[in-house]
Amino acid sequence: MAKSNERKLIVGLDIGTSKVCALVGEILANGELSIVGVGNHASRGMDKGGVNDLDSIVRCVQRAVQEAELMADCQIASVYLGISGRHIKCQNENGMVSINGEEVTQEDVDNVIHTAKSIPISDERRLLHVLPQEFSIDCQEDIKSPIGMNGMRMEAKVHLITCANDMARNIEKVVERCDLRVESLIFSALAASDAALTEDEKELGVCVVDMGGGTIDMVVYANGAIRHTAVIPVAGNQVTSDIAKIFRTPLNHAEEIKVQYACAQRQLVNMQDTIEVASVGGRQARTMSRHTLAEVVEPRYHELFELIHEELKGSGLADQIAAGVVLTGGTAKIEGAIELAEDIFQMPVRLGQPQEVKGLYDYVSDPSYANAVGLLHYGMDDVLGNTRERTGTEKVASLWSTILGWFKGEF
């Protein structure tokens, strides 16, 4: 949360391998979300979702936060923080409680979800999310909301997402070194799906693929609920590295070339198009064919999409995603990526952009901002009490944390 008079401000912080993004959102009187501050800085000190240079990434976060504060005219005190990395794991679990013929209450729902998530978790791991899928009462199955219904026994199916405790602690430490508090830690692809998907897509079944610099994060919806999550520890930086090595150019120039000129399908590139490539060691820049660049990029994108396809098939849900695949993240933006993905997945693919936000929408109407905007959606639900996954005492703790945050902002 951010301090600024009477405004209800929330902050999403996406610390990626390639970029740090801080977004300040204001909750309007009508319950809508307005972007009022944006801060970006190139990321140094992160690799595949994990911290590998604490001091470097702290400086990057500080600069992104300062930029967002300046634009929003506020002082940021706490953030909703995204997390990724190959340490993210998921599992589906069941829970059951007796209701003895009575009407189902919210307390019953909280109890059955608590039962479902009460599985032994090692000290090395942390429970990030408990996401209800559906309920059943006696012989009636696939119930979305059981409150008010009668029966003898109620069961719940939930999707659990866990992370390595040390990895989570390290990224939290980055935020704390910036004199900020972490309100909540949220799996990045979950945030991206919240920003980029429609309710119809969730009901039909859809796979969200967030293609960042260090990782590819996936969330699979079927019948309106999350059934599978995964992280693939390779992504856009592999493409940049290939360009740098083959064209013998510095990594920062290779990244610029990828963003501005790369194409994932060589047949889409005119053979006559050329690009200027910077050399290393002070040598003179060279002119290269853009078609040659596509010949370097296409095989790597083909490999990335094949890894995604294998993960999707391995989940057993490939035939349940009628709405196809939604790509988010900066790596998904290059020309030809959508067409190549459709060829490999053999299903509809679209580019996912943040939805349902006002204010500085032009700044964030880009697939690379889906994570950060989704973090704001989570924060808004938290502040307004529309908790989507917490139950029982956790709700009370969240409410008390919010009240304390407001008081600290006022005094």
HELIX and SHEET records of a PDB file:
HELIX    1   1 LEU A   54  ALA A   72  1                                  19    
HELIX    2   2 GLN A  106  LYS A  117  1                                  12    
HELIX    3   3 ASN A  165  ARG A  177  1                                  13    
HELIX    4   4 SER A  188  ALA A  196  1                                   9    
HELIX    5   5 GLU A  199  LEU A  204  1                                   6    
HELIX    6   6 GLY A  236  PHE A  247  1                                  12    
HELIX    7   7 LEU A  251  TYR A  261  1                                  11    
HELIX    8   8 ARG A  266  LEU A  268  5                                   3    
HELIX    9   9 ARG A  290  SER A  315  1                                  26    
HELIX   10  10 ALA A  318  GLN A  320  5                                   3    
HELIX   11  11 GLY A  330  LYS A  333  5                                   4    
HELIX   12  12 ALA A  337  PHE A  345  1                                   9    
HELIX   13  13 TYR A  361  VAL A  364  1                                   4    
HELIX   14  14 PRO A  367  TYR A  369  5                                   3    
HELIX   15  15 ALA A  370  LEU A  384  1                                  15    
HELIX   16  16 THR A  393  GLU A  410  1                                  18    
SHEET    1   A 2 ALA A   2  LYS A   3  0                                        
SHEET    2   A 2 GLN A  75  ILE A  76 -1                                        
SHEET    1   B 6 ARG A 181  PHE A 187  0                                        
SHEET    2   B 6 SER A  78  ILE A  83  1                                        
SHEET    3   B 6 LEU A   9  ILE A  15  1                                        
SHEET    4   B 6 LYS A  19  ILE A  27 -1                                        
SHEET    5   B 6 LEU A  33  ALA A  42 -1                                        
SHEET    6   B 6 LYS A 358  GLY A 359  1                                        
SHEET    1   C 2 MET A  46  ASP A  47  0                                        
SHEET    2   C 2 GLY A  50  VAL A  51 -1                                        
SHEET    1   D 4 LYS A  89  SER A  98  0                                        
SHEET    2   D 4 ARG A 153  ALA A 164 -1                                        
SHEET    3   D 4 ARG A 125  ILE A 137 -1                                        
SHEET    4   D 4 GLN A 140  ILE A 143 -1                                        
SHEET    1   E 5 ALA A 225  ILE A 232  0                                        
SHEET    2   E 5 ILE A 216  ALA A 222 -1                                        
SHEET    3   E 5 VAL A 206  MET A 211 -1                                        
SHEET    4   E 5 VAL A 325  THR A 328  1                                        
SHEET    5   E 5 VAL A 349  LEU A 351  1                                        
SHEET    1   F 2 THR A 274  VAL A 277  0                                        
SHEET    2   F 2 ARG A 286  SER A 289 -1                                        
END                                                                             
